[in-house]
């Protein structure tokens, strides 16, 4: 029997200011470097500023651009 084609799946991750934005960037960079045939989509969810956040949770613009 032949090999089945790899399953296509999507990734969703959180990117917000602080450590998570850098972890999101590392994940996406690693995925691109080690799995160039990845056919799914990567969705980066970013919380928006609001009354429930003591500080702005938005990612830095340079990280958002890199993603």
C-alpha positions in Angstrom: 0.0 0.0 0.0 1.1 3.6 -0.7 1.5 6.2 1.9 -1.5 8.4 2.7 -1.0 12.1 2.2 -0.4 14.0 5.4 -3.5 15.4 7.1 -4.0 19.1 6.7 -4.8 20.9 9.9 -4.8 24.5 11.1 -3.1 25.9 14.2 -4.5 28.6 16.5 -2.3 30.3 19.0 -2.3 33.3 21.3 0.0 36.2 20.7 -0.1 39.0 23.3 2.4 41.3 24.8 5.2 39.8 26.9 6.5 36.3 26.6 3.6 34.8 24.5 4.3 37.1 21.5 7.9 35.7 21.3 6.7 32.1 21.8 4.2 32.6 18.9 7.0 34.0 16.7 9.3 31.0 17.6 6.6 28.5 16.9 5.8 30.0 13.5 9.5 30.3 12.6 10.1 26.7 13.6 7.1 25.5 11.7 8.4 27.3 8.5 11.9 26.0 9.0 11.2 22.4 9.9 7.9 21.8 8.0 8.0 23.7 4.8 5.3 21.5 3.3 2.8 22.5 6.0 -0.4 23.1 4.1 -2.6 24.4 7.0 -3.2 27.9 8.2 -1.8 29.5 11.3 -4.2 31.8 13.2 -2.7 34.1 15.8 -5.3 35.4 18.2 -4.5 38.7 19.9 -6.4 40.1 22.8 -7.5 43.7 22.5 -7.2 46.4 25.1 -10.2 46.8 27.3 -11.4 47.4 30.9 -10.5 43.8 31.9 -6.8 44.3 31.1 -4.7 46.3 33.5 -2.2 46.9 30.7 -2.4 46.8 26.9 -2.2 43.1 25.8 -1.4 43.9 22.2 1.7 42.5 20.6 4.5 44.8 19.6 4.1 46.0 16.0 7.4 44.5 14.9 6.4 41.1 16.2 3.0 41.3 14.5 4.7 42.2 11.2 7.1 39.3 11.5 4.2 36.9 12.1 
